[in-house]
Amino acid sequence: MTRVAAIDCGTNSIRLLVADADPATGEFVELARRMEIVRLGQGVDRTGRLAPEALERTFAACRSYAAVIKELGAEKVRFVATSASRDAENRDDFVRGVLDILGVEPEVISGDQEAAFSFDGATKELTGRDDLAKPYLVVDIGGGSTEFVVGDDRVRAARSVDIGCVRMTERHLVRDGVVSDPPAAAQADAIRADVAAALDLAEESVPLASAATLVGLAGTVTTVAAIALGLEEYDSEAIHHSRVTLEQVREIAARLLASTHAERAAIGAMHPGRVDVIAAGVLILQAVMERAGAREVVVSEHDILDGIAWSCASAE
């Protein structure tokens, strides 16, 4: 067993996983899992730069994670950065800050690498499940991008496209610096049009409708699952491997699009950092399910973060 620390820094959140892992046997013991909403991608779609306040929020979370890593004595640390830091002109400021705090350089990975990590993290534990047919379509809806991966025992096709809950919110739901409350029908239609165009791009590489099982990852999907389950507070164990039907997703999308900020914030399982971006996120999920012909989505709490941890344990 190797004690590893994996950090996934996305557009909306930064997460830490410390675990003991043995790639030879598949044994995996989780020791700590943390998540903070830092909105690193704040304004990147518009300005092309990481905002100073977004960097400071991210560095504060890194300092907190460094303390956890030290306390648990991780032997290997891997820090992976995704969409926002790929897009930013001043990403070198981000790299230097992380290196100073954690002693490791963040790897700004490609969309294809991101997709492979997501697939590994979500599917390693599904091996041998008779109720989940292959091939899988793993969909990771992030803040700035969404990854699509089709595979069985390994990745067969993957594509990352620039639709995410933060990017779509900032592009279509913000007026004069304020998120529309609730969104107008035309704003929701603009998101749907962007998502449809992105799905056309994804289908050039990934046969979305060929999969037998749709597996959904990340905060949009898990939050929708919590709402579908009627949870009063977020419960990771209840959410993990739950199933949400397309009809439920459509109903939740309609509800969220008609709600105010206060009404969304009052949902017990809603993280405060998702209140303004969840409506855009559920529109992406609904469009993906309809395009893939999926009657339900299997929700996984294990995702790119777990894939990063496995890669860290396997590295020489």
PyMOL commands that set and color helices and strands:
alter all, ss='L'
color gray80, all
select helices_A, chain A and resi 44-47+52-72+83-87+91-102+111-126+165-173+185-203+208-210+218-229+236-239+246-257+261-265+272-274+278-292+304-314
alter helices_A, ss='H'
color red, helices_A
select strands_A, chain A and resi 2-9+13-22+27-37+76-81+107-108+136-141+146-151+155-161+174-175+178-179+213-217+243-245+296-299
alter strands_A, ss='S'
color yellow, strands_A
deselect
rebuild
show_as cartoon
